[in-house]
Amino acid sequence: MTRLSEAFAKGRPALVTFITGGDPTPDVTDALLDALVEGGADVIELGMPFTDPMADGPAIQAANLRALGAGTRTADIFRIASDFRTRHPDTPLVLMGYANPMVARGSAWFAQACADAGVDGIICVDIPAEEDAELGPALREHGISFIRLATPTTDAARLPAVLEGSSGFLYYVSVAGITGKQQAQLTSIEQAVAHLKAGTDLPVVVGFGVRTPEQAADIAQHGDGVVVGSAIVDLIAQHGSQAAGPVRDLVSSLAAAVHGARTISNLA
């Protein structure tokens, strides 16, 4: 089993958390990642800062600008990831971002750097399934999961293409829009998750618009995992270099809500 598969084989939904690497500075990111683990996150997504994060709302856009303004570069992200792996050998770490920083030096270079740093998976927002060759083969050669995104507009005709070559988990973007405060209706999430799970054995993780423990618990009734990002990023914006404590507290409350939502027996 991989670190990602083990994270979804614990008999209950998983909490997936997101922060932007380098926000507010690269050095502070280490303490924030530790706070996520200490709070009970099962999987961590580390955002690679980019100048045009088109799928993200104002909170994460601002986090990208703060990180870039602090001088964060791709080398810093891999240093952060490598140090994280040394401190936390068992917690899955996924890099999330956009194609430009991932393929600027070639997909082979990027995949090798991910493997060397102990990265478990990649989410690339703007490489669609139909363009898998841009990055997918290089990642798979190194055993790194290429995690696909499904949306409310992913119909039955396109779903097989999304699933082809996907591994780790399937990320269901529950709203047709940017990250932030909007949240889909639970009925639509339940229906969408059921549709996706009928087509794959991958865990289905639901994200976008989840901000509170109550919302996370509701979604965990249906998904195999829940992603929380903007609410955590907002705390970092508020507290800056002193955000580790507040982040740990929020993640602890989210983890308790998600992990206690229901028992799952078929995620191995």
Secondary structure, 3 states (H helix, E strand, C coil): CCHHHHHCCCCCCEEEEEEECCCCCHHHHHHHHHHHHHHCCCEEEEECCCCCCCCCCHHHHHHHHHHHHCCCCHHHHHHHHHHHHHHCCCCCEEEEECHHHHHCCCHHHHHHHHHHHCCCEEEECCCCHHHHHHCHHHHHHCCCEECCEECCCCCCCCHHHHHCCCCCCEEEECCCCCCCCCCCCHHHHHHHHHHHHCCCCCCEEEECCCCCHHHHHHHHCCCCEEEECHHHHHHHHHHHHHCHHHHHHHHHHHHHHHHCCCCCCCCC
